[in-house]
């Protein structure tokens, strides 16, 4: 994204700062920190604080599987019922949160937990409903996005010697399928 905006590799320094909350605070308090990847609601707060938005990362990278929960196969195999119940609880919570009648309560929870203003939380809620850029129905994995994550990591980090593995190396969707079938 920086390259597309005319900032070339070698013209900047990457500083490990922490999670999104720490990154926006650092940008607002230290003018030498000038760019970061920020997801909503922090991207909304950043714009309202006067920072410039370079746009959605997916406009540059293509599809991207951002949020997800992962576990090791041996743990999943030993704790299949627990994992299935966890997935069911996550899907139920997402369904509740994205039901328009729950907008006010969901936005209030978002504001409280992420320490953002209620108007920023309400805007982030609306973004979460977007059919293209919001939350996936029932937390469904975006396989094209996950494949792209592997490709980008291979290209930018040199992971796997530059050749991304097949997503099937990492995915076992049977627990997710079992969880949905049980709802």
C-alpha positions as a LaTeX table, in Angstrom:
\begin{tabular}{lrrr}
\hline
Residue & $x$ (\AA) & $y$ (\AA) & $z$ (\AA) \\
\hline
Unk1 & 0.00 & 0.00 & 0.00 \\
Unk2 & 2.85 & 2.38 & 0.78 \\
Unk3 & 4.45 & 1.61 & $-2.59$ \\
Unk4 & 1.21 & 2.51 & $-4.37$ \\
Unk5 & 1.19 & 5.82 & $-2.49$ \\
Unk6 & 4.76 & 6.57 & $-3.63$ \\
Unk7 & 6.59 & 5.51 & $-0.47$ \\
Unk8 & 9.18 & 2.94 & $-1.50$ \\
Unk9 & 10.70 & 0.16 & 0.57 \\
Unk10 & 13.82 & 1.50 & 2.27 \\
Unk11 & 12.22 & 4.93 & 2.73 \\
Unk12 & 10.55 & 3.88 & 5.96 \\
Unk13 & 11.23 & 1.85 & 9.08 \\
Unk14 & 8.83 & $-0.75$ & 10.44 \\
Unk15 & 8.35 & $-0.42$ & 14.20 \\
Unk16 & 6.68 & $-3.22$ & 16.17 \\
Unk17 & 4.28 & $-1.39$ & 18.47 \\
Unk18 & 1.58 & $-3.87$ & 19.39 \\
Unk19 & $-2.11$ & $-4.34$ & 18.76 \\
Unk20 & $-4.39$ & $-1.97$ & 16.91 \\
Unk21 & $-5.25$ & 0.04 & 20.03 \\
Unk22 & $-1.56$ & 0.64 & 20.78 \\
Unk23 & $-0.79$ & 1.51 & 17.14 \\
Unk24 & $-3.42$ & 4.24 & 16.85 \\
Unk25 & $-2.41$ & 5.72 & 20.21 \\
Unk26 & 1.23 & 5.72 & 19.10 \\
Unk27 & 0.35 & 7.46 & 15.82 \\
Unk28 & $-1.66$ & 10.12 & 17.62 \\
Unk29 & 1.04 & 10.73 & 20.25 \\
Unk30 & 4.28 & 10.34 & 18.25 \\
Unk31 & 4.43 & 12.18 & 14.93 \\
Unk32 & 7.37 & 10.00 & 13.80 \\
Unk33 & 4.94 & 7.08 & 13.56 \\
Unk34 & 3.05 & 7.89 & 10.40 \\
Unk35 & 1.31 & 4.76 & 9.11 \\
Unk36 & $-0.33$ & 1.59 & 10.34 \\
Unk37 & $-2.85$ & $-1.02$ & 9.33 \\
Unk38 & $-5.99$ & $-0.25$ & 11.33 \\
Unk39 & $-9.26$ & $-2.11$ & 11.32 \\
Unk40 & $-12.60$ & $-0.71$ & 12.40 \\
Unk41 & $-13.40$ & 0.85 & 14.81 \\
Unk42 & $-9.86$ & 2.16 & 15.12 \\
Unk43 & $-9.70$ & 3.22 & 11.47 \\
Unk44 & $-12.81$ & 5.33 & 12.07 \\
Unk45 & $-11.28$ & 6.92 & 15.16 \\
Unk46 & $-8.07$ & 7.64 & 13.23 \\
Unk47 & $-9.94$ & 9.49 & 10.48 \\
Unk48 & $-11.93$ & 11.47 & 13.02 \\
Unk49 & $-8.65$ & 12.41 & 14.73 \\
Unk50 & $-7.39$ & 13.81 & 11.41 \\
Unk51 & $-5.27$ & 10.93 & 10.11 \\
Unk52 & $-5.45$ & 10.08 & 6.41 \\
Unk53 & $-6.91$ & 6.80 & 5.21 \\
Unk54 & $-4.97$ & 5.03 & 2.43 \\
Unk55 & $-8.02$ & 2.85 & 1.76 \\
Unk56 & $-8.98$ & $-0.74$ & 2.30 \\
Unk57 & $-6.07$ & $-3.18$ & 2.26 \\
Unk58 & $-8.12$ & $-5.65$ & 0.21 \\
Unk59 & $-8.18$ & $-3.12$ & $-2.63$ \\
Unk60 & $-4.43$ & $-3.72$ & $-2.87$ \\
Unk61 & $-4.00$ & $-7.30$ & $-1.67$ \\
Unk62 & $-7.17$ & $-8.87$ & $-2.96$ \\
Unk63 & $-9.37$ & $-11.09$ & $-0.78$ \\
Unk64 & $-8.02$ & $-11.53$ & 2.74 \\
Unk65 & $-9.07$ & $-13.78$ & 5.60 \\
Unk66 & $-8.38$ & $-11.52$ & 8.55 \\
Unk67 & $-10.21$ & $-12.61$ & 11.68 \\
Unk68 & $-10.31$ & $-16.27$ & 12.59 \\
Unk69 & $-9.68$ & $-18.69$ & 15.43 \\
Unk70 & $-7.12$ & $-21.44$ & 15.04 \\
Unk71 & $-6.00$ & $-24.46$ & 17.02 \\
Unk72 & $-3.55$ & $-27.32$ & 16.63 \\
Unk73 & $-4.94$ & $-30.56$ & 15.22 \\
Unk74 & $-3.92$ & $-32.72$ & 18.22 \\
Unk75 & $-5.82$ & $-30.38$ & 20.57 \\
Unk76 & $-8.85$ & $-30.33$ & 18.26 \\
Unk77 & $-8.86$ & $-34.14$ & 18.05 \\
Unk78 & $-8.63$ & $-34.47$ & 21.83 \\
Unk79 & $-11.26$ & $-31.78$ & 22.48 \\
Unk80 & $-13.65$ & $-32.10$ & 19.53 \\
Unk81 & $-16.83$ & $-31.56$ & 21.55 \\
Unk82 & $-15.42$ & $-28.47$ & 23.25 \\
Unk83 & $-14.25$ & $-27.08$ & 19.93 \\
Unk84 & $-17.64$ & $-27.72$ & 18.32 \\
Unk85 & $-19.43$ & $-25.96$ & 21.21 \\
Unk86 & $-16.99$ & $-23.04$ & 20.98 \\
Unk87 & $-17.72$ & $-22.63$ & 17.26 \\
Unk88 & $-21.46$ & $-22.85$ & 17.92 \\
Unk89 & $-21.21$ & $-20.17$ & 20.61 \\
Unk90 & $-19.19$ & $-17.94$ & 18.28 \\
Unk91 & $-21.72$ & $-18.33$ & 15.46 \\
Unk92 & $-24.65$ & $-17.68$ & 17.81 \\
Unk93 & $-22.94$ & $-14.57$ & 19.18 \\
Unk94 & $-22.23$ & $-13.29$ & 15.67 \\
Unk95 & $-25.83$ & $-13.94$ & 14.62 \\
Unk96 & $-27.05$ & $-12.03$ & 17.68 \\
Unk97 & $-24.63$ & $-9.15$ & 17.18 \\
Unk98 & $-25.51$ & $-8.70$ & 13.51 \\
Unk99 & $-29.28$ & $-8.78$ & 14.03 \\
Unk100 & $-30.41$ & $-5.19$ & 13.41 \\
Unk101 & $-32.70$ & $-5.22$ & 16.48 \\
Unk102 & $-29.56$ & $-5.69$ & 18.62 \\
Unk103 & $-27.63$ & $-2.79$ & 17.07 \\
Unk104 & $-27.84$ & $-0.46$ & 20.07 \\
Unk105 & $-26.79$ & $-3.10$ & 22.59 \\
Unk106 & $-24.09$ & $-4.55$ & 20.33 \\
Unk107 & $-22.70$ & $-1.07$ & 19.63 \\
Unk108 & $-22.68$ & $-0.27$ & 23.35 \\
Unk109 & $-20.72$ & $-3.46$ & 24.07 \\
Unk110 & $-18.29$ & $-2.61$ & 21.29 \\
Unk111 & $-17.80$ & 0.92 & 22.63 \\
Unk112 & $-17.21$ & $-0.31$ & 26.18 \\
Unk113 & $-14.88$ & $-3.21$ & 25.36 \\
Unk114 & $-12.78$ & $-1.39$ & 22.76 \\
Unk115 & $-12.86$ & 1.96 & 24.58 \\
Unk116 & $-14.21$ & 3.96 & 21.66 \\
Unk117 & $-16.98$ & 6.55 & 21.54 \\
Unk118 & $-20.52$ & 5.42 & 20.89 \\
Unk119 & $-20.64$ & 7.11 & 17.46 \\
Unk120 & $-17.44$ & 5.30 & 16.39 \\
Unk121 & $-18.86$ & 2.00 & 17.65 \\
Unk122 & $-22.13$ & 2.59 & 15.78 \\
Unk123 & $-20.23$ & 3.29 & 12.53 \\
Unk124 & $-18.08$ & 0.16 & 13.05 \\
Unk125 & $-21.28$ & $-1.83$ & 13.57 \\
Unk126 & $-22.63$ & $-0.60$ & 10.24 \\
Unk127 & $-19.36$ & $-1.57$ & 8.55 \\
Unk128 & $-19.69$ & $-5.05$ & 10.03 \\
Unk129 & $-23.03$ & $-5.44$ & 8.23 \\
Unk130 & $-21.57$ & $-4.67$ & 4.81 \\
Unk131 & $-22.14$ & $-7.75$ & 2.60 \\
Unk132 & $-18.73$ & $-7.36$ & 0.90 \\
Unk133 & $-16.44$ & $-6.03$ & 3.61 \\
Unk134 & $-18.30$ & $-6.92$ & 6.80 \\
Unk135 & $-18.52$ & $-10.07$ & 8.85 \\
Unk136 & $-19.06$ & $-13.30$ & 6.95 \\
Unk137 & $-22.39$ & $-15.01$ & 7.54 \\
Unk138 & $-22.00$ & $-17.54$ & 10.34 \\
Unk139 & $-18.23$ & $-16.78$ & 10.47 \\
Unk140 & $-17.68$ & $-18.77$ & 7.29 \\
Unk141 & $-14.06$ & $-19.03$ & 6.20 \\
Unk142 & $-13.18$ & $-17.10$ & 3.07 \\
Unk143 & $-11.11$ & $-19.78$ & 1.30 \\
Unk144 & $-10.00$ & $-17.40$ & $-1.44$ \\
Unk145 & $-8.95$ & $-14.92$ & 1.22 \\
Unk146 & $-7.07$ & $-17.58$ & 3.22 \\
Unk147 & $-5.29$ & $-18.77$ & 0.08 \\
Unk148 & $-4.27$ & $-15.18$ & $-0.56$ \\
Unk149 & $-2.98$ & $-14.80$ & 3.03 \\
Unk150 & $-0.67$ & $-17.77$ & 2.44 \\
Unk151 & 0.46 & $-16.30$ & $-0.89$ \\
Unk152 & 1.15 & $-12.86$ & 0.60 \\
Unk153 & 3.12 & $-14.31$ & 3.50 \\
Unk154 & 5.21 & $-16.37$ & 1.11 \\
Unk155 & 5.89 & $-13.30$ & $-1.06$ \\
Unk156 & 6.51 & $-10.67$ & 1.59 \\
Unk157 & 8.06 & $-12.70$ & 4.39 \\
Unk158 & 9.77 & $-15.38$ & 2.37 \\
Unk159 & 7.80 & $-17.96$ & 4.35 \\
Unk160 & 7.91 & $-21.50$ & 2.96 \\
Unk161 & 10.77 & $-20.54$ & 0.65 \\
Unk162 & 8.46 & $-18.18$ & $-1.24$ \\
Unk163 & 6.02 & $-20.89$ & $-2.39$ \\
Unk164 & 2.76 & $-20.95$ & $-0.43$ \\
Unk165 & 1.40 & $-24.29$ & 0.75 \\
Unk166 & $-2.08$ & $-25.49$ & $-0.07$ \\
Unk167 & $-4.71$ & $-24.26$ & 2.39 \\
Unk168 & $-5.63$ & $-27.91$ & 3.01 \\
Unk169 & $-2.37$ & $-28.23$ & 4.96 \\
Unk170 & $-3.93$ & $-26.05$ & 7.65 \\
Unk171 & $-7.67$ & $-26.53$ & 7.37 \\
Unk172 & $-10.00$ & $-29.13$ & 8.82 \\
Unk173 & $-13.48$ & $-27.75$ & 8.35 \\
Unk174 & $-15.20$ & $-30.80$ & 9.87 \\
Unk175 & $-15.57$ & $-29.15$ & 13.28 \\
Unk176 & $-17.12$ & $-26.03$ & 11.73 \\
Unk177 & $-19.48$ & $-28.16$ & 9.64 \\
Unk178 & $-20.47$ & $-30.23$ & 12.69 \\
Unk179 & $-21.06$ & $-27.04$ & 14.68 \\
Unk180 & $-23.35$ & $-25.52$ & 12.04 \\
Unk181 & $-25.24$ & $-28.76$ & 11.61 \\
Unk182 & $-25.95$ & $-28.77$ & 15.35 \\
Unk183 & $-27.42$ & $-25.28$ & 15.46 \\
\hline
\end{tabular}
